[in-house]
Amino acid sequence: MSKQAILTQITQAYAKLGVAFTQGQASDVEIHTEFLNAGWSTGNKKIVYDACILANEEKKTVFLWQKTTESSGGLSVGGGYETASQSGATLFRKVKLVQYGPEGKTVDITLNLGELAAIVKDAAKQNGWKFKTALRQEKAKYPRG
């Protein structure tokens, strides 16, 4: 299958989940989205999810780099604020995305961050390509120049 068919499969699945993405700037598909931790009841715990997806036609390989950065504040951390970050391995965490629909109504979308990587991996495999997790963001971006 073609690179475009794989990218279309990925972006259609992301759109169906309500996950915002951009295409073709520094990578084939880029995500920068802020989620809320679905299991966090007191205070405020935000999870920023960043990802780059690059489908390399020469290597017939889809590269995925992803990173989460957490920040929290509120009663559960004594009124303070803390941050944490994770990159590389597949991330499994239930998160919530709060969006506003066309009528101005709030729409809550709950998903597991691991689903986003699974979509990329499945699209690659279904189309006869390899899938690799990129440990460095540069591996999932267009070459410089």
N, CA, C and O atoms as CSV, one atom per row, in Angstrom:
chain,resi,resn,atom,element,x,y,z
A,1,MET,N,N,0.834,-1.195,0.000
A,1,MET,CA,C,0.000,0.000,0.000
A,1,MET,C,C,0.874,1.251,0.000
A,1,MET,O,O,2.076,1.198,0.260
A,2,SER,N,N,0.254,2.330,-0.289
A,2,SER,CA,C,0.987,3.589,-0.386
A,2,SER,C,C,1.079,4.296,0.963
A,2,SER,O,O,0.315,4.035,1.893
A,3,LYS,N,N,2.030,5.181,1.021
A,3,LYS,CA,C,2.223,6.018,2.209
A,3,LYS,C,C,0.933,6.788,2.502
A,3,LYS,O,O,0.498,6.865,3.651
A,4,GLN,N,N,0.328,7.355,1.459
A,4,GLN,CA,C,-0.871,8.165,1.658
A,4,GLN,C,C,-2.024,7.343,2.224
A,4,GLN,O,O,-2.800,7.846,3.037
A,5,ALA,N,N,-2.145,6.076,1.800
A,5,ALA,CA,C,-3.215,5.219,2.317
A,5,ALA,C,C,-3.034,4.975,3.814
A,5,ALA,O,O,-4.008,4.971,4.566
A,6,ILE,N,N,-1.794,4.771,4.245
A,6,ILE,CA,C,-1.501,4.555,5.664
A,6,ILE,C,C,-1.825,5.811,6.469
A,6,ILE,O,O,-2.467,5.741,7.517
A,7,LEU,N,N,-1.372,6.960,5.967
A,7,LEU,CA,C,-1.616,8.219,6.683
A,7,LEU,C,C,-3.110,8.542,6.743
A,7,LEU,O,O,-3.590,9.064,7.749
A,8,THR,N,N,-3.836,8.239,5.686
A,8,THR,CA,C,-5.282,8.462,5.689
A,8,THR,C,C,-5.960,7.573,6.726
A,8,THR,O,O,-6.857,8.021,7.440
A,9,GLN,N,N,-5.540,6.330,6.807
A,9,GLN,CA,C,-6.105,5.406,7.792
A,9,GLN,C,C,-5.859,5.919,9.210
A,9,GLN,O,O,-6.755,5.876,10.054
A,10,ILE,N,N,-4.647,6.401,9.468
A,10,ILE,CA,C,-4.297,6.925,10.791
A,10,ILE,C,C,-5.112,8.173,11.113
A,10,ILE,O,O,-5.712,8.262,12.185
A,11,THR,N,N,-5.138,9.137,10.191
A,11,THR,CA,C,-5.820,10.402,10.473
A,11,THR,C,C,-7.334,10.234,10.581
A,11,THR,O,O,-7.978,10.936,11.362
A,12,GLN,N,N,-7.906,9.315,9.810
A,12,GLN,CA,C,-9.347,9.063,9.938
A,12,GLN,C,C,-9.673,8.473,11.310
A,12,GLN,O,O,-10.677,8.836,11.923
A,13,ALA,N,N,-8.830,7.572,11.785
A,13,ALA,CA,C,-9.050,6.981,13.117
A,13,ALA,C,C,-8.897,8.042,14.208
A,13,ALA,O,O,-9.675,8.060,15.161
A,14,TYR,N,N,-7.904,8.924,14.078
A,14,TYR,CA,C,-7.715,9.998,15.057
A,14,TYR,C,C,-8.901,10.956,15.041
A,14,TYR,O,O,-9.386,11.371,16.094
A,15,ALA,N,N,-9.365,11.306,13.846
A,15,ALA,CA,C,-10.509,12.213,13.727
A,15,ALA,C,C,-11.751,11.588,14.375
A,15,ALA,O,O,-12.526,12.279,15.037
A,16,LYS,N,N,-11.932,10.285,14.180
A,16,LYS,CA,C,-13.074,9.586,14.772
A,16,LYS,C,C,-13.023,9.635,16.302
A,16,LYS,O,O,-14.058,9.717,16.963
A,17,LEU,N,N,-11.794,9.582,16.860
A,17,LEU,CA,C,-11.633,9.667,18.319
A,17,LEU,C,C,-11.758,11.105,18.830
A,17,LEU,O,O,-11.932,11.320,20.030
A,18,GLY,N,N,-11.671,12.080,17.937
A,18,GLY,CA,C,-11.729,13.481,18.336
A,18,GLY,C,C,-10.372,14.057,18.706
A,18,GLY,O,O,-10.302,15.091,19.369
A,19,VAL,N,N,-9.292,13.403,18.288
A,19,VAL,CA,C,-7.941,13.856,18.595
A,19,VAL,C,C,-7.462,14.778,17.472
A,19,VAL,O,O,-7.405,14.374,16.311
A,20,ALA,N,N,-7.123,16.008,17.824
A,20,ALA,CA,C,-6.670,16.996,16.833
A,20,ALA,C,C,-5.238,16.694,16.391
A,20,ALA,O,O,-4.410,16.263,17.194
A,21,PHE,N,N,-4.959,16.923,15.116
A,21,PHE,CA,C,-3.634,16.687,14.563
A,21,PHE,C,C,-3.380,17.679,13.434
A,21,PHE,O,O,-4.311,18.299,12.919
A,22,THR,N,N,-2.118,17.824,13.057
A,22,THR,CA,C,-1.749,18.597,11.878
A,22,THR,C,C,-0.957,17.680,10.964
A,22,THR,O,O,-0.406,16.672,11.406
A,23,GLN,N,N,-0.901,18.034,9.692
A,23,GLN,CA,C,-0.182,17.208,8.733
A,23,GLN,C,C,0.839,18.034,7.963
A,23,GLN,O,O,0.599,19.188,7.609
A,24,GLY,N,N,2.005,17.397,7.712
A,24,GLY,CA,C,2.966,17.915,6.771
A,24,GLY,C,C,3.800,19.109,7.129
A,24,GLY,O,O,4.355,19.743,6.231
A,25,GLN,N,N,3.924,19.458,8.404
A,25,GLN,CA,C,4.784,20.575,8.740
A,25,GLN,C,C,6.204,20.088,9.002
A,25,GLN,O,O,7.091,20.335,8.186
A,26,ALA,N,N,6.439,19.413,10.100
A,26,ALA,CA,C,7.765,18.869,10.403
A,26,ALA,C,C,7.782,17.351,10.291
A,26,ALA,O,O,8.842,16.725,10.296
A,27,SER,N,N,6.590,16.768,10.189
A,27,SER,CA,C,6.419,15.323,10.109
A,27,SER,C,C,5.135,15.056,9.325
A,27,SER,O,O,4.398,15.991,9.011
A,28,ASP,N,N,4.863,13.796,9.008
A,28,ASP,CA,C,3.638,13.494,8.260
A,28,ASP,C,C,2.386,13.821,9.076
A,28,ASP,O,O,1.435,14.405,8.559
A,29,VAL,N,N,2.396,13.439,10.352
A,29,VAL,CA,C,1.281,13.729,11.254
A,29,VAL,C,C,1.875,14.158,12.585
A,29,VAL,O,O,2.789,13.518,13.104
A,30,GLU,N,N,1.346,15.254,13.137
A,30,GLU,CA,C,1.805,15.749,14.439
A,30,GLU,C,C,0.608,15.977,15.342
A,30,GLU,O,O,-0.453,16.423,14.902
A,31,ILE,N,N,0.803,15.661,16.613
A,31,ILE,CA,C,-0.246,15.870,17.613
A,31,ILE,C,C,0.335,16.660,18.770
A,31,ILE,O,O,1.426,16.362,19.257
A,32,HIS,N,N,-0.393,17.654,19.199
A,32,HIS,CA,C,-0.101,18.372,20.441
A,32,HIS,C,C,-1.459,18.640,21.071
A,32,HIS,O,O,-2.162,19.574,20.684
A,33,THR,N,N,-1.824,17.806,22.053
A,33,THR,CA,C,-3.150,17.875,22.653
A,33,THR,C,C,-3.047,17.829,24.165
A,33,THR,O,O,-2.186,17.149,24.724
A,34,GLU,N,N,-3.927,18.552,24.810
A,34,GLU,CA,C,-3.978,18.546,26.272
A,34,GLU,C,C,-5.177,17.713,26.720
A,34,GLU,O,O,-6.318,17.994,26.354
A,35,PHE,N,N,-4.899,16.688,27.517
A,35,PHE,CA,C,-5.932,15.824,28.070
A,35,PHE,C,C,-6.036,16.067,29.566
A,35,PHE,O,O,-5.174,16.717,30.158
A,36,LEU,N,N,-7.080,15.548,30.169
A,36,LEU,CA,C,-7.217,15.510,31.616
A,36,LEU,C,C,-7.131,14.057,32.036
A,36,LEU,O,O,-7.589,13.177,31.308
A,37,ASN,N,N,-6.550,13.789,33.198
A,37,ASN,CA,C,-6.496,12.423,33.696
A,37,ASN,C,C,-7.912,12.010,34.067
A,37,ASN,O,O,-8.552,12.654,34.899
A,38,ALA,N,N,-8.406,10.935,33.453
A,38,ALA,CA,C,-9.799,10.509,33.653
A,38,ALA,C,C,-10.071,10.039,35.074
A,38,ALA,O,O,-11.218,10.088,35.517
A,39,GLY,N,N,-9.059,9.584,35.803
A,39,GLY,CA,C,-9.266,9.073,37.145
A,39,GLY,C,C,-8.994,10.090,38.238
A,39,GLY,O,O,-8.991,9.727,39.414
A,40,TRP,N,N,-8.772,11.313,37.905
A,40,TRP,CA,C,-8.397,12.350,38.859
A,40,TRP,C,C,-9.641,13.102,39.284
A,40,TRP,O,O,-10.237,13.806,38.469
A,41,SER,N,N,-10.049,12.974,40.537
A,41,SER,CA,C,-11.315,13.580,40.953
A,41,SER,C,C,-11.143,14.900,41.699
A,41,SER,O,O,-12.029,15.752,41.642
A,42,THR,N,N,-10.032,15.087,42.391
A,42,THR,CA,C,-9.831,16.339,43.114
A,42,THR,C,C,-8.654,17.070,42.505
A,42,THR,O,O,-7.705,16.446,42.030
A,43,GLY,N,N,-8.711,18.354,42.517
A,43,GLY,CA,C,-7.626,19.119,41.928
A,43,GLY,C,C,-7.714,19.088,40.416
A,43,GLY,O,O,-8.795,18.999,39.833
A,44,ASN,N,N,-6.547,19.165,39.799
A,44,ASN,CA,C,-6.507,19.327,38.366
A,44,ASN,C,C,-5.238,18.655,37.867
A,44,ASN,O,O,-4.136,19.043,38.255
A,45,LYS,N,N,-5.380,17.663,37.019
A,45,LYS,CA,C,-4.214,16.964,36.481
A,45,LYS,C,C,-4.320,16.955,34.967
A,45,LYS,O,O,-5.193,16.299,34.397
A,46,LYS,N,N,-3.428,17.684,34.324
A,46,LYS,CA,C,-3.410,17.781,32.876
A,46,LYS,C,C,-2.296,16.918,32.317
A,46,LYS,O,O,-1.228,16.788,32.915
A,47,ILE,N,N,-2.560,16.335,31.172
A,47,ILE,CA,C,-1.566,15.527,30.477
A,47,ILE,C,C,-1.443,16.085,29.070
A,47,ILE,O,O,-2.398,16.042,28.294
A,48,VAL,N,N,-0.272,16.609,28.739
A,48,VAL,CA,C,-0.011,17.100,27.394
A,48,VAL,C,C,0.617,15.952,26.619
A,48,VAL,O,O,1.636,15.394,27.027
A,49,TYR,N,N,0.001,15.609,25.506
A,49,TYR,CA,C,0.464,14.501,24.667
A,49,TYR,C,C,1.010,15.086,23.368
A,49,TYR,O,O,0.307,15.799,22.652
A,50,ASP,N,N,2.259,14.780,23.078
A,50,ASP,CA,C,2.903,15.189,21.835
A,50,ASP,C,C,3.320,13.944,21.078
A,50,ASP,O,O,3.816,12.986,21.671
A,51,ALA,N,N,3.120,13.958,19.766
A,51,ALA,CA,C,3.523,12.819,18.938
A,51,ALA,C,C,3.869,13.283,17.538
A,51,ALA,O,O,3.313,14.258,17.034
A,52,CYS,N,N,4.796,12.570,16.920
A,52,CYS,CA,C,5.147,12.769,15.516
A,52,CYS,C,C,5.105,11.409,14.841
A,52,CYS,O,O,5.593,10.420,15.387
A,53,ILE,N,N,4.524,11.365,13.662
A,53,ILE,CA,C,4.434,10.123,12.883
A,53,ILE,C,C,5.049,10.386,11.522
A,53,ILE,O,O,4.689,11.344,10.838
A,54,LEU,N,N,5.975,9.531,11.138
A,54,LEU,CA,C,6.642,9.649,9.839
A,54,LEU,C,C,6.578,8.314,9.124
A,54,LEU,O,O,7.042,7.303,9.651
A,55,ALA,N,N,6.009,8.302,7.929
A,55,ALA,CA,C,5.957,7.095,7.099
A,55,ALA,C,C,7.092,7.208,6.071
A,55,ALA,O,O,7.027,8.017,5.146
A,56,ASN,N,N,8.118,6.392,6.248
A,56,ASN,CA,C,9.297,6.427,5.387
A,56,ASN,C,C,9.107,5.427,4.248
A,56,ASN,O,O,9.164,4.215,4.458
A,57,GLU,N,N,8.883,5.947,3.042
A,57,GLU,CA,C,8.613,5.084,1.883
A,57,GLU,C,C,9.810,4.215,1.516
A,57,GLU,O,O,9.645,3.061,1.122
A,58,GLU,N,N,10.997,4.760,1.642
A,58,GLU,CA,C,12.210,4.023,1.294
A,58,GLU,C,C,12.375,2.776,2.163
A,58,GLU,O,O,12.724,1.704,1.668
A,59,LYS,N,N,12.120,2.929,3.462
A,59,LYS,CA,C,12.278,1.818,4.408
A,59,LYS,C,C,10.987,1.043,4.629
A,59,LYS,O,O,10.984,0.022,5.317
A,60,LYS,N,N,9.882,1.526,4.046
A,60,LYS,CA,C,8.559,0.920,4.261
A,60,LYS,C,C,8.311,0.720,5.753
A,60,LYS,O,O,7.885,-0.344,6.202
A,61,THR,N,N,8.597,1.797,6.512
A,61,THR,CA,C,8.486,1.770,7.970
A,61,THR,C,C,7.775,3.032,8.451
A,61,THR,O,O,8.041,4.131,7.966
A,62,VAL,N,N,6.874,2.860,9.407
A,62,VAL,CA,C,6.205,3.996,10.038
A,62,VAL,C,C,6.844,4.193,11.404
A,62,VAL,O,O,6.866,3.283,12.233
A,63,PHE,N,N,7.368,5.405,11.625
A,63,PHE,CA,C,8.014,5.753,12.885
A,63,PHE,C,C,7.057,6.594,13.718
A,63,PHE,O,O,6.411,7.509,13.207
A,64,LEU,N,N,6.972,6.271,15.019
A,64,LEU,CA,C,6.138,7.026,15.956
A,64,LEU,C,C,6.984,7.457,17.140
A,64,LEU,O,O,7.600,6.625,17.807
A,65,TRP,N,N,7.016,8.750,17.399
A,65,TRP,CA,C,7.623,9.301,18.609
A,65,TRP,C,C,6.481,9.906,19.401
A,65,TRP,O,O,5.635,10.608,18.848
A,66,GLN,N,N,6.457,9.630,20.704
A,66,GLN,CA,C,5.414,10.200,21.553
A,66,GLN,C,C,5.967,10.569,22.915
A,66,GLN,O,O,6.931,9.978,23.400
A,67,LYS,N,N,5.335,11.556,23.517
A,67,LYS,CA,C,5.772,12.048,24.828
A,67,LYS,C,C,4.557,12.574,25.575
A,67,LYS,O,O,3.677,13.205,24.990
A,68,THR,N,N,4.521,12.305,26.876
A,68,THR,CA,C,3.494,12.914,27.721
A,68,THR,C,C,4.180,13.767,28.779
A,68,THR,O,O,5.243,13.415,29.289
A,69,THR,N,N,3.563,14.873,29.092
A,69,THR,CA,C,4.020,15.733,30.171
A,69,THR,C,C,2.823,15.982,31.069
A,69,THR,O,O,1.789,16.470,30.612
A,70,GLU,N,N,2.960,15.652,32.331
A,70,GLU,CA,C,1.867,15.812,33.289
A,70,GLU,C,C,2.118,17.023,34.171
A,70,GLU,O,O,3.251,17.310,34.555
A,71,SER,N,N,1.053,17.714,34.479
A,71,SER,CA,C,1.128,18.775,35.478
A,71,SER,C,C,-0.114,18.664,36.336
A,71,SER,O,O,-1.207,18.387,35.843
A,72,SER,N,N,0.068,18.881,37.614
A,72,SER,CA,C,-1.076,18.755,38.506
A,72,SER,C,C,-1.020,19.821,39.580
A,72,SER,O,O,0.044,20.326,39.938
A,73,GLY,N,N,-2.185,20.142,40.075
A,73,GLY,CA,C,-2.308,21.096,41.156
A,73,GLY,C,C,-3.642,20.863,41.842
A,73,GLY,O,O,-4.550,20.275,41.255
A,74,GLY,N,N,-3.766,21.316,43.070
A,74,GLY,CA,C,-5.031,21.146,43.770
A,74,GLY,C,C,-4.842,20.509,45.120
A,74,GLY,O,O,-3.735,20.452,45.654
A,75,LEU,N,N,-5.937,20.031,45.663
A,75,LEU,CA,C,-5.945,19.488,47.014
A,75,LEU,C,C,-5.081,18.247,47.171
A,75,LEU,O,O,-4.444,18.064,48.208
A,76,SER,N,N,-5.052,17.406,46.169
A,76,SER,CA,C,-4.360,16.126,46.306
A,76,SER,C,C,-2.846,16.271,46.419
A,76,SER,O,O,-2.178,15.353,46.894
A,77,VAL,N,N,-2.299,17.389,45.997
A,77,VAL,CA,C,-0.861,17.609,46.147
A,77,VAL,C,C,-0.602,18.788,47.081
A,77,VAL,O,O,0.389,19.503,46.935
A,78,GLY,N,N,-1.496,18.978,48.030
A,78,GLY,CA,C,-1.306,20.008,49.037
A,78,GLY,C,C,-1.377,21.419,48.506
A,78,GLY,O,O,-0.764,22.323,49.074
A,79,GLY,N,N,-2.108,21.630,47.433
A,79,GLY,CA,C,-2.245,22.969,46.877
A,79,GLY,C,C,-1.066,23.356,46.006
A,79,GLY,O,O,-1.038,24.462,45.466
A,80,GLY,N,N,-0.109,22.486,45.859
A,80,GLY,CA,C,1.065,22.799,45.063
A,80,GLY,C,C,0.888,22.457,43.608
A,80,GLY,O,O,-0.230,22.322,43.112
A,81,TYR,N,N,2.014,22.318,42.930
A,81,TYR,CA,C,2.022,22.060,41.501
A,81,TYR,C,C,3.184,21.128,41.214
A,81,TYR,O,O,4.273,21.326,41.752
A,82,GLU,N,N,2.981,20.113,40.377
A,82,GLU,CA,C,4.067,19.218,40.023
A,82,GLU,C,C,3.983,18.845,38.556
A,82,GLU,O,O,2.910,18.905,37.956
A,83,THR,N,N,5.122,18.457,37.973
A,83,THR,CA,C,5.138,18.014,36.580
A,83,THR,C,C,5.958,16.737,36.465
A,83,THR,O,O,6.844,16.478,37.279
A,84,ALA,N,N,5.651,15.942,35.444
A,84,ALA,CA,C,6.404,14.726,35.139
A,84,ALA,C,C,6.341,14.524,33.638
A,84,ALA,O,O,5.434,15.028,32.976
A,85,SER,N,N,7.307,13.786,33.097
A,85,SER,CA,C,7.357,13.582,31.655
A,85,SER,C,C,7.737,12.148,31.344
A,85,SER,O,O,8.478,11.523,32.104
A,86,GLN,N,N,7.232,11.611,30.221
A,86,GLN,CA,C,7.566,10.261,29.778
A,86,GLN,C,C,7.654,10.280,28.264
A,86,GLN,O,O,6.839,10.914,27.594
A,87,SER,N,N,8.642,9.583,27.730
A,87,SER,CA,C,8.813,9.502,26.288
A,87,SER,C,C,9.267,8.104,25.916
A,87,SER,O,O,9.873,7.404,26.728
A,88,GLY,N,N,8.973,7.696,24.683
A,88,GLY,CA,C,9.494,6.431,24.191
A,88,GLY,C,C,8.494,5.308,24.184
A,88,GLY,O,O,7.799,5.119,23.185
A,89,ALA,N,N,8.393,4.562,25.248
A,89,ALA,CA,C,7.555,3.364,25.298
A,89,ALA,C,C,6.084,3.703,25.097
A,89,ALA,O,O,5.664,4.844,25.290
A,90,THR,N,N,5.310,2.698,24.707
A,90,THR,CA,C,3.875,2.892,24.523
A,90,THR,C,C,3.253,3.311,25.843
A,90,THR,O,O,3.501,2.703,26.885
A,91,LEU,N,N,2.454,4.344,25.784
A,91,LEU,CA,C,1.872,4.932,26.983
A,91,LEU,C,C,0.460,4.402,27.185
A,91,LEU,O,O,-0.389,4.543,26.306
A,92,PHE,N,N,0.206,3.796,28.332
A,92,PHE,CA,C,-1.125,3.315,28.646
A,92,PHE,C,C,-1.660,4.127,29.813
A,92,PHE,O,O,-1.204,3.981,30.947
A,93,ARG,N,N,-2.613,4.968,29.528
A,93,ARG,CA,C,-3.199,5.801,30.569
A,93,ARG,C,C,-4.565,6.255,30.091
A,93,ARG,O,O,-4.712,6.716,28.960
A,94,LYS,N,N,-5.550,6.126,30.940
A,94,LYS,CA,C,-6.892,6.568,30.591
A,94,LYS,C,C,-6.957,8.083,30.768
A,94,LYS,O,O,-6.645,8.614,31.833
A,95,VAL,N,N,-7.368,8.763,29.703
A,95,VAL,CA,C,-7.435,10.224,29.729
A,95,VAL,C,C,-8.788,10.690,29.211
A,95,VAL,O,O,-9.543,9.931,28.604
A,96,LYS,N,N,-9.068,11.957,29.471
A,96,LYS,CA,C,-10.320,12.561,29.029
A,96,LYS,C,C,-9.990,13.815,28.233
A,96,LYS,O,O,-9.117,14.599,28.607
A,97,LEU,N,N,-10.703,13.986,27.132
A,97,LEU,CA,C,-10.560,15.173,26.294
A,97,LEU,C,C,-11.889,15.903,26.343
A,97,LEU,O,O,-12.929,15.328,26.022
A,98,VAL,N,N,-11.860,17.172,26.745
A,98,VAL,CA,C,-13.082,17.960,26.833
A,98,VAL,C,C,-13.090,18.926,25.661
A,98,VAL,O,O,-12.194,19.757,25.514
A,99,GLN,N,N,-14.120,18.803,24.826
A,99,GLN,CA,C,-14.245,19.663,23.651
A,99,GLN,C,C,-15.631,20.275,23.618
A,99,GLN,O,O,-16.537,19.842,24.332
A,100,TYR,N,N,-15.782,21.286,22.780
A,100,TYR,CA,C,-17.086,21.902,22.574
A,100,TYR,C,C,-17.592,21.518,21.200
A,100,TYR,O,O,-16.907,21.713,20.196
A,101,GLY,N,N,-18.798,20.970,21.162
A,101,GLY,CA,C,-19.414,20.563,19.908
A,101,GLY,C,C,-19.938,21.757,19.143
A,101,GLY,O,O,-19.836,22.890,19.613
A,102,PRO,N,N,-20.504,21.514,17.955
A,102,PRO,CA,C,-20.989,22.609,17.108
A,102,PRO,C,C,-22.094,23.447,17.758
A,102,PRO,O,O,-22.231,24.633,17.456
A,103,GLU,N,N,-22.876,22.838,18.644
A,103,GLU,CA,C,-23.946,23.593,19.299
A,103,GLU,C,C,-23.459,24.275,20.576
A,103,GLU,O,O,-24.262,24.846,21.314
A,104,GLY,N,N,-22.168,24.223,20.840
A,104,GLY,CA,C,-21.617,24.829,22.038
A,104,GLY,C,C,-21.686,23.935,23.258
A,104,GLY,O,O,-21.327,24.363,24.355
A,105,LYS,N,N,-22.142,22.696,23.090
A,105,LYS,CA,C,-22.237,21.765,24.203
A,105,LYS,C,C,-20.882,21.108,24.443
A,105,LYS,O,O,-20.118,20.860,23.510
A,106,THR,N,N,-20.604,20.833,25.711
A,106,THR,CA,C,-19.361,20.162,26.075
A,106,THR,C,C,-19.454,18.684,25.738
A,106,THR,O,O,-20.456,18.030,26.027
A,107,VAL,N,N,-18.398,18.167,25.125
A,107,VAL,CA,C,-18.333,16.757,24.763
A,107,VAL,C,C,-17.116,16.157,25.463
A,107,VAL,O,O,-15.991,16.611,25.256
A,108,ASP,N,N,-17.340,15.143,26.288
A,108,ASP,CA,C,-16.240,14.444,26.952
A,108,ASP,C,C,-15.891,13.194,26.158
A,108,ASP,O,O,-16.764,12.381,25.856
A,109,ILE,N,N,-14.625,13.043,25.824
A,109,ILE,CA,C,-14.147,11.859,25.120
A,109,ILE,C,C,-13.138,11.189,26.033
A,109,ILE,O,O,-12.158,11.819,26.431
A,110,THR,N,N,-13.358,9.911,26.378
A,110,THR,CA,C,-12.428,9.175,27.217
A,110,THR,C,C,-11.742,8.117,26.365
A,110,THR,O,O,-12.403,7.375,25.639
A,111,LEU,N,N,-10.420,8.048,26.454
A,111,LEU,CA,C,-9.669,7.055,25.707
A,111,LEU,C,C,-8.408,6.683,26.457
A,111,LEU,O,O,-8.015,7.348,27.415
A,112,ASN,N,N,-7.781,5.614,26.007
A,112,ASN,CA,C,-6.503,5.190,26.565
A,112,ASN,C,C,-5.428,5.682,25.606
A,112,ASN,O,O,-5.523,5.435,24.403
A,113,LEU,N,N,-4.418,6.363,26.103
A,113,LEU,CA,C,-3.363,6.882,25.227
A,113,LEU,C,C,-2.703,5.782,24.402
A,113,LEU,O,O,-2.192,6.049,23.314
A,114,GLY,N,N,-2.708,4.562,24.903
A,114,GLY,CA,C,-2.145,3.447,24.161
A,114,GLY,C,C,-2.872,3.190,22.846
A,114,GLY,O,O,-2.299,2.620,21.918
A,115,GLU,N,N,-4.150,3.616,22.764
A,115,GLU,CA,C,-4.914,3.453,21.530
A,115,GLU,C,C,-4.293,4.235,20.379
A,115,GLU,O,O,-4.337,3.797,19.230
A,116,LEU,N,N,-3.713,5.394,20.688
A,116,LEU,CA,C,-3.145,6.235,19.632
A,116,LEU,C,C,-1.954,5.551,18.968
A,116,LEU,O,O,-1.807,5.613,17.747
A,117,ALA,N,N,-1.110,4.904,19.755
A,117,ALA,CA,C,0.017,4.156,19.189
A,117,ALA,C,C,-0.477,2.911,18.466
A,117,ALA,O,O,0.066,2.545,17.423
A,118,ALA,N,N,-1.500,2.256,19.006
A,118,ALA,CA,C,-2.035,1.040,18.385
A,118,ALA,C,C,-2.608,1.332,16.999
A,118,ALA,O,O,-2.503,0.502,16.096
A,119,ILE,N,N,-3.211,2.502,16.831
A,119,ILE,CA,C,-3.752,2.899,15.528
A,119,ILE,C,C,-2.630,2.975,14.495
A,119,ILE,O,O,-2.779,2.489,13.373
A,120,VAL,N,N,-1.517,3.581,14.873
A,120,VAL,CA,C,-0.379,3.727,13.962
A,120,VAL,C,C,0.217,2.363,13.634
A,120,VAL,O,O,0.479,2.050,12.473
A,121,LYS,N,N,0.425,1.565,14.659
A,121,LYS,CA,C,1.009,0.229,14.469
A,121,LYS,C,C,0.121,-0.642,13.578
A,121,LYS,O,O,0.613,-1.315,12.672
A,122,ASP,N,N,-1.180,-0.627,13.837
A,122,ASP,CA,C,-2.112,-1.426,13.046
A,122,ASP,C,C,-2.157,-0.975,11.586
A,122,ASP,O,O,-2.204,-1.807,10.679
A,123,ALA,N,N,-2.142,0.335,11.359
A,123,ALA,CA,C,-2.166,0.851,9.984
A,123,ALA,C,C,-0.922,0.401,9.222
A,123,ALA,O,O,-1.009,0.018,8.055
A,124,ALA,N,N,0.230,0.448,9.879
A,124,ALA,CA,C,1.469,0.009,9.229
A,124,ALA,C,C,1.384,-1.475,8.886
A,124,ALA,O,O,1.621,-1.868,7.743
A,125,LYS,N,N,1.046,-2.291,9.872
A,125,LYS,CA,C,1.001,-3.752,9.682
A,125,LYS,C,C,-0.037,-4.162,8.634
A,125,LYS,O,O,0.236,-5.026,7.800
A,126,GLN,N,N,-1.216,-3.554,8.669
A,126,GLN,CA,C,-2.277,-3.901,7.720
A,126,GLN,C,C,-1.891,-3.587,6.276
A,126,GLN,O,O,-2.418,-4.187,5.340
A,127,ASN,N,N,-0.979,-2.654,6.109
A,127,ASN,CA,C,-0.558,-2.251,4.772
A,127,ASN,C,C,0.804,-2.815,4.379
A,127,ASN,O,O,1.396,-2.389,3.388
A,128,GLY,N,N,1.299,-3.782,5.167
A,128,GLY,CA,C,2.547,-4.456,4.822
A,128,GLY,C,C,3.815,-3.683,5.150
A,128,GLY,O,O,4.886,-4.006,4.638
A,129,TRP,N,N,3.708,-2.669,5.995
A,129,TRP,CA,C,4.867,-1.880,6.399
A,129,TRP,C,C,5.302,-2.294,7.799
A,129,TRP,O,O,4.550,-2.957,8.514
A,130,LYS,N,N,6.507,-1.907,8.190
A,130,LYS,CA,C,7.005,-2.127,9.550
A,130,LYS,C,C,6.584,-0.932,10.412
A,130,LYS,O,O,6.249,0.140,9.908
A,131,PHE,N,N,6.615,-1.158,11.719
A,131,PHE,CA,C,6.338,-0.100,12.689
A,131,PHE,C,C,7.500,-0.035,13.655
A,131,PHE,O,O,7.978,-1.066,14.130
A,132,LYS,N,N,7.964,1.183,13.953
A,132,LYS,CA,C,9.026,1.361,14.943
A,132,LYS,C,C,8.699,2.540,15.840
A,132,LYS,O,O,8.237,3.587,15.387
A,133,THR,N,N,8.951,2.340,17.129
A,133,THR,CA,C,8.844,3.434,18.086
A,133,THR,C,C,10.151,4.203,18.053
A,133,THR,O,O,11.221,3.622,18.240
A,134,ALA,N,N,10.072,5.503,17.815
A,134,ALA,CA,C,11.256,6.356,17.784
A,134,ALA,C,C,11.529,6.876,19.192
A,134,ALA,O,O,10.642,7.435,19.837
A,135,LEU,N,N,12.745,6.692,19.659
A,135,LEU,CA,C,13.103,7.191,20.992
A,135,LEU,C,C,13.505,8.661,20.954
A,135,LEU,O,O,13.443,9.358,21.967
A,136,ARG,N,N,13.915,9.125,19.781
A,136,ARG,CA,C,14.248,10.541,19.607
A,136,ARG,C,C,13.291,11.147,18.590
A,136,ARG,O,O,12.996,10.534,17.564
A,137,GLN,N,N,12.818,12.327,18.871
A,137,GLN,CA,C,11.834,12.994,18.033
A,137,GLN,C,C,12.328,13.161,16.593
A,137,GLN,O,O,11.533,13.080,15.657
A,138,GLU,N,N,13.607,13.389,16.411
A,138,GLU,CA,C,14.177,13.607,15.079
A,138,GLU,C,C,13.933,12.412,14.153
A,138,GLU,O,O,13.823,12.588,12.940
A,139,LYS,N,N,13.849,11.207,14.705
A,139,LYS,CA,C,13.635,9.998,13.899
A,139,LYS,C,C,12.242,9.959,13.268
A,139,LYS,O,O,12.019,9.236,12.297
A,140,ALA,N,N,11.312,10.730,13.814
A,140,ALA,CA,C,9.946,10.760,13.298
A,140,ALA,C,C,9.634,12.094,12.621
A,140,ALA,O,O,8.470,12.465,12.473
A,141,LYS,N,N,10.678,12.807,12.212
A,141,LYS,CA,C,10.519,14.080,11.524
A,141,LYS,C,C,11.219,14.033,10.169
A,141,LYS,O,O,12.084,13.191,9.927
A,142,TYR,N,N,10.831,14.946,9.303
A,142,TYR,CA,C,11.493,15.048,7.997
A,142,TYR,C,C,12.966,15.400,8.208
A,142,TYR,O,O,13.298,16.116,9.153
A,143,PRO,N,N,13.859,14.903,7.334
A,143,PRO,CA,C,15.270,15.279,7.466
A,143,PRO,C,C,15.447,16.785,7.269
A,143,PRO,O,O,14.707,17.411,6.511
A,144,ARG,N,N,16.407,17.342,7.940
A,144,ARG,CA,C,16.665,18.783,7.799
A,144,ARG,C,C,17.205,19.064,6.408
A,144,ARG,O,O,17.919,18.254,5.818
A,145,GLY,N,N,16.838,20.255,5.896
A,145,GLY,CA,C,17.333,20.657,4.588
A,145,GLY,C,C,16.450,20.156,3.578
A,145,GLY,O,O,16.681,20.381,2.390
